Amino acid sequence: MSDIMSLAGKVIIVTGAAQGIGRATAELALSLGARVCVVDLQREAIEAFAAEHPDHVQAYAGNVADPDFVSSSVEHAVSRFGKVDGLVNCAGIVRAAMIENMTLKTWHDVVDCHLTGAFLWLQAVGSRLVERAKAGEKVQGSIINVSSDAGRRGSVGQINYASAKAGMLGMTMSAAREWGKFGVRTNSVCLGMVETPMTETIRGERFRDTYLAMIPMGRWAQPEEIAAPICFLLSDAAGYVLGQHIGVNGGLHMAS
């Protein structure tokens, strides 16, 4: 079936869509037939993307951890496109510090963006999908939380990031158990080292060889290589995949 990963007719929200994995995911979803709502703090980047595809892309610039922004954006998306079928929680930041030096602000900045932000979007999108199911509609909704192997293995100098990413795994499984019966599939992708602006320090000369030696495939992932499995999970091809943490990491972490 050539159209097995088609997203035609679906409306997808992608947070963190100004660059990197989020942008690659939005572009691929669009090419697969979806209408896409792109969310990011970088207003200029997402509005330029939306301007290139005025009939199929809507931009929302704001803080993903702001409840009012989340609520109004989802409401507007439904008003414009008639519904929302999928969500990719991809927004993220890095604020590194060793545990003994980490300030509470540094902790909250990262946890709020990754974990609280993901919860707010999941809640807003998922509750609407559940409402549709309770009204008798056959729902095929999909929520993907972009997590990390740091949430499964820990990370030196990033206890805030690792804790948030571990929390996203628990969020995924909880939502899957609550909403699976309504046709809402929640899954995670757990990433290793992806060549994006967020990983510039790790990929720099000081750490490069150490981290590459840990990856059996011996190279960094490209954002497009992450976008493909995310869009698979968004599609009906993954219709029986629920509550899973899919490793997309070149073998950096192998779960039994």
C-alpha positions as CSV (number, residue, x, y, z in Angstrom):
1,M,0.0,0.0,0.0
2,S,1.7,3.2,-1.2
3,D,-0.4,5.4,1.0
4,I,-0.1,3.4,4.3
5,M,1.5,6.5,6.0
6,S,-0.9,9.0,4.5
7,L,-2.0,11.8,6.8
8,A,-4.6,13.1,4.3
9,G,-7.5,14.7,6.1
10,K,-5.7,14.9,9.5
11,V,-5.0,18.0,11.5
12,I,-1.8,17.9,13.4
13,I,-0.3,20.2,16.0
14,V,3.5,20.3,16.3
15,T,5.2,22.2,19.1
16,G,8.8,23.3,18.8
17,A,8.3,23.6,15.1
18,A,10.6,26.5,14.3
19,Q,13.6,24.4,13.7
20,G,15.2,20.9,14.1
21,I,13.0,17.9,14.7
22,G,9.8,19.9,15.1
23,R,10.3,21.7,11.8
24,A,11.2,18.4,10.0
25,T,8.1,16.7,11.4
26,A,5.8,19.6,10.3
27,E,7.3,19.5,6.8
28,L,6.9,15.8,6.5
29,A,3.3,15.7,7.9
30,L,2.4,18.5,5.4
31,S,3.9,16.5,2.5
32,L,1.9,13.4,3.7
33,G,-1.3,15.4,3.3
34,A,-2.0,16.8,6.8
35,R,-2.9,20.3,7.7
36,V,-0.4,21.4,10.3
37,C,-0.5,23.9,13.3
38,V,3.0,24.9,14.1
39,V,3.8,26.2,17.6
40,D,7.0,27.9,18.8
41,L,8.4,31.0,20.6
42,Q,10.2,32.0,17.4
43,R,7.3,33.8,15.8
44,E,9.2,34.9,12.6
45,A,10.2,31.4,11.7
46,I,6.8,29.7,12.1
47,E,4.9,32.6,10.5
48,A,7.2,32.5,7.5
49,F,6.5,28.7,7.2
50,A,2.8,29.3,7.4
51,A,2.9,32.0,4.8
52,E,4.4,29.5,2.4
53,H,1.4,27.2,2.8
54,P,-1.5,29.5,3.7
55,D,-4.2,27.0,3.2
56,H,-2.6,24.2,5.1
57,V,-0.5,25.7,7.9
58,Q,-1.4,27.8,10.9
59,A,1.2,29.4,13.2
60,Y,0.9,30.0,16.9
61,A,3.7,31.9,18.7
62,G,3.9,31.6,22.4
63,N,5.1,29.8,25.5
64,V,4.1,26.1,25.4
65,A,3.8,26.1,29.3
66,D,1.2,29.0,29.3
67,P,-2.2,27.4,29.9
68,D,-4.1,30.3,28.4
69,F,-2.0,30.2,25.2
70,V,-2.4,26.4,24.9
71,S,-6.2,26.6,25.4
72,S,-6.7,29.5,22.9
73,S,-4.4,27.9,20.3
74,V,-6.2,24.6,20.3
75,E,-9.6,26.3,20.3
76,H,-8.5,28.4,17.3
77,A,-7.1,25.4,15.5
78,V,-10.4,23.6,15.8
79,S,-12.3,26.7,14.7
80,R,-10.1,27.0,11.6
81,F,-9.7,23.4,10.5
82,G,-12.8,21.8,12.2
83,K,-10.9,19.4,14.4
84,V,-7.5,18.3,15.7
85,D,-6.4,14.6,15.2
86,G,-2.9,14.6,16.4
87,L,-0.2,16.2,18.5
88,V,3.6,16.1,18.6
89,N,5.0,17.4,21.8
90,C,8.5,18.4,20.6
91,A,9.2,21.8,22.2
92,G,12.3,21.7,24.4
93,I,15.2,23.6,25.8
94,V,18.5,22.7,27.5
95,R,19.9,24.5,30.6
96,A,22.8,22.4,31.8
97,A,24.3,22.4,35.3
98,M,25.7,19.9,37.7
99,I,23.3,18.9,40.5
100,E,25.0,20.9,43.2
101,N,25.1,24.0,41.1
102,M,21.6,23.9,39.6
103,T,19.3,26.7,40.6
104,L,15.6,26.3,41.1
105,K,15.0,28.6,38.2
106,T,17.1,26.4,35.9
107,W,15.2,23.4,37.1
108,H,11.8,24.9,36.6
109,D,12.7,26.4,33.1
110,V,13.4,23.0,31.7
111,V,10.8,21.0,33.5
112,D,8.1,23.6,32.7
113,C,8.9,23.5,29.0
114,H,9.3,19.8,28.5
115,L,7.0,18.3,31.1
116,T,4.3,20.8,32.1
117,G,4.1,22.1,28.5
118,A,3.7,18.6,27.1
119,F,1.0,17.9,29.7
120,L,-1.0,21.0,28.9
121,W,-1.0,20.3,25.1
122,L,-1.8,16.6,25.7
123,Q,-4.7,17.5,28.0
124,A,-6.1,20.1,25.6
125,V,-5.9,18.0,22.5
126,G,-6.7,14.6,24.1
127,S,-9.8,15.9,26.0
128,R,-11.3,17.1,22.7
129,L,-10.6,13.8,21.0
130,V,-12.3,12.0,24.0
131,E,-15.3,14.3,23.7
132,R,-15.6,13.4,20.0
133,A,-15.4,9.7,20.9
134,K,-18.1,10.0,23.6
135,A,-20.3,11.7,21.1
136,G,-20.2,8.6,19.0
137,E,-17.5,9.5,16.5
138,K,-15.0,6.8,15.6
139,V,-11.8,8.6,16.6
140,Q,-8.3,7.8,15.4
141,G,-6.3,10.2,17.4
142,S,-2.5,10.1,18.0
143,I,-0.3,11.9,20.5
144,I,3.5,11.6,20.4
145,N,5.7,12.8,23.2
146,V,9.3,13.4,22.1
147,S,11.3,12.0,24.9
148,S,15.0,11.0,25.2
149,D,17.3,8.2,26.2
150,A,18.3,10.7,28.9
151,G,15.0,9.9,30.6
152,R,15.8,6.1,30.6
153,R,19.5,6.3,31.4
154,G,20.1,9.6,33.2
155,S,22.4,12.4,32.0
156,V,25.4,14.0,33.6
157,G,24.9,17.8,34.0
158,Q,21.2,17.6,33.0
159,I,19.2,16.3,35.9
160,N,16.4,18.7,35.0
161,Y,16.2,17.5,31.4
162,A,16.5,13.8,32.3
163,S,13.8,14.1,34.9
164,A,11.5,15.9,32.6
165,K,12.0,13.3,29.8
166,A,11.5,10.5,32.3
167,G,8.3,12.1,33.4
168,M,7.1,12.2,29.8
169,L,7.3,8.4,29.6
170,G,5.0,8.1,32.6
171,M,2.7,10.7,31.1
172,T,2.6,8.6,27.9
173,M,1.7,5.4,29.6
174,S,-0.9,7.0,31.8
175,A,-2.7,8.7,28.9
176,A,-2.5,5.5,26.9
177,R,-4.3,3.6,29.7
178,E,-6.9,6.3,30.2
179,W,-7.7,7.1,26.6
180,G,-6.9,4.0,24.5
181,K,-10.5,2.9,24.7
182,F,-11.6,6.1,23.1
183,G,-9.3,5.6,20.1
184,V,-6.6,8.0,21.3
185,R,-3.2,6.5,20.9
186,T,-0.4,8.0,23.0
187,N,3.2,7.0,22.4
188,S,6.7,8.3,22.9
189,V,9.8,8.4,20.8
190,C,13.1,8.2,22.8
191,L,15.9,10.0,21.0
192,G,19.7,9.8,21.2
193,M,22.0,12.4,19.6
194,V,20.3,14.4,16.9
195,E,22.1,17.0,14.9
196,T,20.1,20.1,16.0
197,P,21.0,23.4,17.7
198,M,20.2,21.9,21.1
199,T,23.0,19.4,20.8
200,E,25.8,21.7,19.6
201,T,27.7,21.4,22.9
202,I,27.7,17.6,22.9
203,R,28.6,17.5,19.3
204,G,31.5,19.9,19.8
205,E,35.2,18.9,19.9
206,R,35.3,18.4,23.6
207,F,32.6,15.6,23.8
208,R,32.2,14.5,20.1
209,D,34.4,11.3,20.1
210,T,33.1,10.1,23.5
211,Y,29.5,10.3,22.5
212,L,30.0,8.9,19.0
213,A,31.8,5.9,20.5
214,M,28.6,5.1,22.4
215,I,26.4,4.9,19.3
216,P,26.7,1.6,17.4
217,M,25.8,3.4,14.1
218,G,28.7,5.8,14.7
219,R,26.9,9.0,13.7
220,W,24.4,11.6,14.7
221,A,20.8,11.3,13.6
222,Q,19.4,13.9,11.2
223,P,16.0,15.6,12.1
224,E,14.4,14.0,9.0
225,E,15.3,10.5,10.4
226,I,13.3,11.4,13.5
227,A,10.3,12.9,11.7
228,A,9.6,9.7,9.8
229,P,8.9,7.4,12.8
230,I,6.9,10.3,14.4
231,C,4.7,10.5,11.3
232,F,4.4,6.7,11.3
233,L,3.0,7.0,14.8
234,L,0.6,9.7,13.7
235,S,-0.7,7.6,10.8
236,D,-3.3,4.9,10.8
237,A,-0.4,2.5,10.0
238,A,0.3,2.6,13.7
239,G,-3.3,2.0,14.6
240,Y,-2.5,-0.8,17.2
241,V,0.6,0.9,18.7
242,L,-0.3,2.2,22.2
243,G,1.7,3.3,25.2
244,Q,5.1,2.5,23.7
245,H,8.5,4.2,23.9
246,I,10.1,3.8,20.5
247,G,13.9,4.2,20.5
248,V,15.2,6.2,17.6
249,N,18.8,6.4,18.6
250,G,21.2,4.5,16.4
251,G,21.4,1.8,19.1
252,L,22.6,4.2,21.8
253,H,20.1,2.6,24.2
254,M,18.7,-0.9,23.6
255,A,15.7,-1.9,25.8
256,S,14.9,-5.6,26.4
